[in-house]
Amino acid sequence: MPATFLTLPLELRELIYEDVFSAITIRHGFRTSSSNRTALLQTCKKVHQEAWRHLPLNVRFHFRGTETMLETLLSVDQAVITRLRHVRIKSFPFPLYNSGRPDYYPMYNFCNALTLLPGLHLEQLIVEDCFHGFGLVETWRDVVTYFDIESLIKCDAWKELIYITPNTDFLASGYDHRKKRVAQPDNWDAVLKEKDGEDSGAEVQMWITPDNGEARPWAAQPGNVVIEDISLATPDQDLRGEVRIIACRGRRAPYIQMGLSQNRTWKELKAKEGGFTQDGWKPYYNDMADAIGWIYGGWGRRMQLANAALNY
């Protein structure tokens, strides 16, 4: 009788499941859907029973934006969330409404969305900068990207964080109405080492890929600081290109996202009267004009973000 898949030792079959699923990326929120490469689960009942638990541990989930992630993950069992290991996402602030609603509503940074998913502990979280690259031309986005990165470095739910931004403006631009940016990556590296321990192996690096060159380590001062004192500029201050901020948690550092399950879908949470709010969260603001309401462009900025995040 010829050998069949089920005659292989269970340990070997499990290695095959892991290898098959690790090559799969499940996409949510994009115009094109993922191909059905999980057909392995439909071959027979025994294979399904053995293989299904290896699926969330090994596949890569790619979400168009924050709300797509919340729509998906707040509708599944807690047991699934605790088994996710690889996520890629564009970090839009949330909530966003594409209905053109005229009333003011609070928004929050992407890092807050992770606290709605208690038990999440990813091996790798890849985050794409949502504020650059889709037509926004105002300089406020540079500072917002900077603090989007900083908030993620300070939060839990990931073991390795890779933040991708298409240019150096988040740090090297001269615009900074808050005047709170500092030299990087040294400061972020110190923040993570303080959290996990100086000798834990925790580390934050920045890598730049110049337009005509290979990826290399990069460090820079805030552009507004250099404008005031050019002598503070780093040797690579004027480099231009895609930047990746790579942060790794320390050995044995706890990074499981804590909190209580919402037990409601994102649609239900978002439909709350007055908009979704959460006690203890600091609202997202572009600048003081945005903080006080729709005056001076706050409404238009939200609509730009909503169109980019939700129109798919």
C-alpha positions as CSV (number, residue, x, y, z in Angstrom):
1,M,0.0,0.0,0.0
2,P,1.5,3.4,-1.0
3,A,2.4,5.8,1.7
4,T,0.0,8.7,2.3
5,F,0.3,12.0,4.0
6,L,-1.4,10.7,7.1
7,T,1.1,7.9,7.5
8,L,3.8,10.4,8.2
9,P,4.7,11.0,11.9
10,L,2.6,13.7,13.5
11,E,5.7,15.7,14.3
12,L,6.6,15.8,10.6
13,R,3.1,16.7,9.5
14,E,3.1,19.6,11.9
15,L,6.3,20.9,10.4
16,I,4.7,20.7,7.0
17,Y,1.7,22.7,8.3
18,E,4.0,25.4,9.7
19,D,5.9,25.6,6.5
20,V,2.8,25.9,4.3
21,F,1.1,28.5,6.4
22,S,4.2,30.6,6.9
23,A,4.2,31.3,3.1
24,I,0.6,32.7,3.3
25,T,-0.3,36.4,3.7
26,I,-4.0,37.0,4.5
27,R,-5.0,40.5,3.3
28,H,-8.0,42.5,4.7
29,G,-9.4,45.7,3.3
30,F,-7.8,45.7,-0.1
31,R,-9.6,45.6,-3.4
32,T,-8.0,42.3,-4.3
33,S,-8.6,39.4,-2.0
34,S,-6.1,36.8,-0.9
35,S,-6.1,33.5,-2.8
36,N,-7.5,30.5,-1.0
37,R,-4.2,29.0,0.0
38,T,-5.7,27.5,3.2
39,A,-7.4,24.7,1.2
40,L,-5.3,22.3,3.2
41,L,-7.8,22.7,6.0
42,Q,-10.5,21.3,3.7
43,T,-8.9,18.1,2.7
44,C,-10.2,16.0,5.5
45,K,-11.4,16.2,9.1
46,K,-8.2,14.8,10.6
47,V,-6.0,17.3,8.8
48,H,-8.3,20.1,9.7
49,Q,-8.1,19.1,13.4
50,E,-4.3,18.9,13.3
51,A,-3.6,21.9,11.1
52,W,-6.0,24.7,12.1
53,R,-4.1,25.7,15.3
54,H,-1.0,26.3,13.3
55,L,-2.7,28.8,11.0
56,P,-2.8,32.0,13.1
57,L,0.7,31.2,14.5
58,N,2.3,31.2,11.1
59,V,0.4,33.2,8.5
60,R,1.0,36.9,8.0
61,F,-2.0,39.2,8.3
62,H,-1.8,42.4,6.2
63,F,-4.5,45.0,7.1
64,R,-5.2,48.1,5.0
65,G,-5.6,50.2,8.1
66,T,-6.5,50.4,11.8
67,E,-10.3,50.1,11.3
68,T,-9.9,47.0,9.0
69,M,-7.8,45.4,11.7
70,L,-10.4,46.2,14.4
71,E,-13.3,45.0,12.3
72,T,-11.6,41.7,11.8
73,L,-10.0,41.0,15.2
74,L,-12.9,42.2,17.3
75,S,-15.1,39.7,15.6
76,V,-13.1,36.6,16.4
77,D,-12.5,34.6,19.6
78,Q,-10.0,35.7,22.1
79,A,-8.2,32.4,21.5
80,V,-7.4,33.5,17.9
81,I,-6.0,36.9,19.0
82,T,-3.6,35.3,21.5
83,R,-2.2,33.1,18.7
84,L,-1.5,35.8,16.1
85,R,2.2,36.4,15.5
86,H,2.7,38.5,12.4
87,V,0.8,41.6,11.4
88,R,1.4,44.4,8.8
89,I,-0.7,47.5,8.9
90,K,-0.9,51.2,7.9
91,S,-1.3,53.1,11.1
92,F,-4.3,55.4,10.5
93,P,-5.6,57.2,13.6
94,F,-9.1,56.1,14.5
95,P,-12.1,56.2,14.5
96,L,-12.6,57.8,11.1
97,Y,-16.0,58.4,9.4
98,N,-16.3,58.7,5.6
99,S,-19.9,59.9,5.8
100,G,-18.9,63.6,5.9
101,R,-20.3,64.1,9.4
102,P,-20.0,67.7,10.3
103,D,-19.7,67.3,14.1
104,Y,-16.4,67.1,15.9
105,Y,-15.3,63.7,17.1
106,P,-12.1,62.5,18.9
107,M,-9.5,60.3,17.3
108,Y,-6.7,58.3,18.8
109,N,-3.3,57.1,17.7
110,F,-2.9,53.6,16.3
111,C,-1.1,52.3,19.4
112,N,-4.4,52.7,21.3
113,A,-6.0,50.2,19.0
114,L,-3.7,47.5,20.3
115,T,-5.1,47.9,23.8
116,L,-8.5,46.8,22.5
117,L,-6.9,43.4,21.7
118,P,-5.8,42.0,25.1
119,G,-3.6,38.9,24.9
120,L,-2.0,40.1,21.6
121,H,1.7,39.3,21.6
122,L,3.2,39.5,18.1
123,E,6.5,38.2,17.0
124,Q,6.7,41.0,14.5
125,L,4.6,44.1,13.9
126,I,5.3,46.0,10.6
127,V,3.7,49.5,10.5
128,E,3.5,51.7,7.5
129,D,3.4,55.5,7.9
130,C,-0.1,56.7,6.9
131,F,0.7,60.4,6.9
132,H,3.2,60.5,4.0
133,G,2.8,59.3,0.5
134,F,-0.9,59.7,-0.4
135,G,-1.2,63.4,-1.2
136,L,-1.2,65.2,2.1
137,V,1.1,68.2,1.7
138,E,0.9,70.1,5.0
139,T,3.9,69.9,7.2
140,W,2.0,69.0,10.3
141,R,2.2,65.3,9.2
142,D,6.0,65.2,9.9
143,V,5.5,65.7,13.7
144,V,2.5,63.4,13.8
145,T,4.5,60.6,12.2
146,Y,7.3,61.2,14.8
147,F,4.9,60.7,17.7
148,D,3.2,57.8,16.0
149,I,6.5,56.0,16.1
150,E,7.3,57.1,19.7
151,S,3.9,55.9,21.0
152,L,4.4,52.5,19.4
153,I,7.9,52.1,20.9
154,K,6.4,52.7,24.3
155,C,3.5,50.3,24.0
156,D,3.3,46.5,24.3
157,A,1.9,43.7,22.0
158,W,5.0,43.2,19.9
159,K,8.5,41.6,20.2
160,E,9.9,43.3,17.0
161,L,8.6,46.5,15.6
162,I,9.4,47.7,12.1
163,Y,8.1,51.2,11.2
164,I,8.4,52.2,7.6
165,T,8.2,55.8,6.4
166,P,9.0,56.9,2.8
167,N,11.2,59.8,3.7
168,T,13.2,61.5,6.5
169,D,10.7,64.4,7.1
170,F,9.4,62.9,10.4
171,L,12.7,63.9,12.0
172,A,14.8,66.0,9.5
173,S,12.1,68.6,8.5
174,G,12.4,72.0,10.0
175,Y,8.7,72.2,11.0
176,D,8.0,71.3,14.6
177,H,5.3,73.4,16.3
178,R,5.5,71.2,19.5
179,K,9.3,71.5,19.8
180,K,9.5,68.1,21.5
181,R,11.4,66.1,18.9
182,V,14.9,65.0,20.0
183,A,17.9,63.2,18.4
184,Q,17.1,59.7,17.2
185,P,17.5,56.8,17.4
186,D,19.5,57.3,20.7
187,N,16.5,58.6,22.6
188,W,14.1,55.8,21.6
189,D,16.9,53.3,22.3
190,A,17.2,54.6,25.8
191,V,13.5,54.6,26.3
192,L,13.3,50.9,25.4
193,K,16.3,50.0,27.5
194,E,14.8,51.7,30.5
195,K,11.7,49.7,30.0
196,D,13.3,46.2,29.5
197,G,16.7,46.6,31.2
198,E,20.0,48.0,30.1
199,D,21.5,44.6,29.6
200,S,18.4,42.9,28.2
201,G,19.3,43.3,24.6
202,A,16.5,45.8,23.9
203,E,17.5,48.0,21.0
204,V,16.2,50.6,18.6
205,Q,17.9,51.3,15.3
206,M,17.1,53.5,12.3
207,W,18.1,52.4,8.7
208,I,17.9,54.6,5.6
209,T,17.9,53.5,2.0
210,P,19.1,56.4,0.0
211,D,17.6,56.9,-3.4
212,N,20.7,55.6,-5.0
213,G,22.3,53.2,-2.5
214,E,21.9,50.4,0.0
215,A,20.3,50.4,3.4
216,R,22.6,51.8,6.1
217,P,22.3,52.9,9.8
218,W,21.1,56.5,10.1
219,A,21.0,59.0,13.0
220,A,19.8,62.6,12.9
221,Q,18.9,65.6,14.9
222,P,15.4,67.3,14.5
223,G,15.5,69.7,11.6
224,N,14.3,72.6,13.6
225,V,17.3,72.1,16.0
226,V,19.7,72.1,13.1
227,I,18.2,75.3,11.7
228,E,19.0,77.0,15.0
229,D,22.5,75.5,15.3
230,I,24.0,73.9,12.2
231,S,26.9,72.5,14.2
232,L,24.6,69.9,15.8
233,A,23.8,68.2,12.5
234,T,24.9,64.6,12.2
235,P,27.1,63.5,9.3
236,D,24.1,61.9,7.6
237,Q,21.7,64.6,8.5
238,D,21.0,65.5,4.8
239,L,20.5,62.0,3.5
240,R,17.2,61.3,1.9
241,G,15.3,58.1,1.3
242,E,13.0,55.5,2.9
243,V,13.6,55.0,6.7
244,R,12.9,52.0,8.8
245,I,12.8,52.2,12.5
246,I,13.5,48.8,13.9
247,A,12.9,48.1,17.6
248,C,13.5,44.8,19.4
249,R,12.3,44.0,22.9
250,G,14.7,42.7,25.5
251,R,15.3,39.1,26.5
252,R,12.4,37.8,28.7
253,A,10.7,41.2,28.6
254,P,6.9,40.8,29.0
255,Y,5.2,42.2,25.9
256,I,1.7,40.7,26.1
257,Q,-1.0,43.3,25.6
258,M,-3.0,43.6,28.9
259,G,-6.6,44.7,29.2
260,L,-10.1,43.5,29.2
261,S,-11.9,42.1,26.2
262,Q,-14.5,44.5,24.7
263,N,-17.0,41.7,23.9
264,R,-18.4,44.0,21.1
265,T,-17.7,44.4,17.4
266,W,-15.9,47.4,16.1
267,K,-19.1,48.5,14.3
268,E,-20.9,48.5,17.7
269,L,-18.1,50.4,19.4
270,K,-17.9,53.0,16.6
271,A,-21.6,53.6,16.5
272,K,-21.6,55.0,20.0
273,E,-23.4,58.3,20.3
274,G,-20.9,61.2,19.9
275,G,-18.3,58.9,18.4
276,F,-16.1,56.2,19.9
277,T,-14.3,57.4,23.1
278,Q,-12.3,55.6,25.8
279,D,-11.6,56.8,29.3
280,G,-7.9,57.5,30.0
281,W,-6.9,57.8,26.3
282,K,-5.2,60.9,25.1
283,P,-6.9,62.2,21.9
284,Y,-4.9,62.6,18.7
285,Y,-4.3,66.2,17.7
286,N,-2.4,67.6,14.7
287,D,-2.0,71.0,16.3
288,M,-4.0,73.4,18.5
289,A,-6.3,74.3,15.6
290,D,-7.3,70.7,15.4
291,A,-7.6,70.3,19.1
292,I,-10.3,73.0,19.4
293,G,-12.5,71.7,16.7
294,W,-13.0,72.0,13.0
295,I,-11.8,75.5,12.7
296,Y,-8.8,76.2,10.4
297,G,-8.9,72.8,8.6
298,G,-9.4,70.2,11.3
299,W,-12.5,68.8,9.5
300,G,-10.7,68.7,6.1
301,R,-7.8,66.8,7.6
302,R,-10.0,64.1,9.0
303,M,-11.8,63.8,5.7
304,Q,-8.5,63.3,3.9
305,L,-7.5,60.6,6.3
306,A,-10.9,59.0,6.1
307,N,-10.9,58.9,2.3
308,A,-7.4,57.2,2.4
309,A,-8.3,54.8,5.1
310,L,-11.9,53.7,4.3
311,N,-12.5,54.1,0.6
312,Y,-11.7,50.6,-0.7
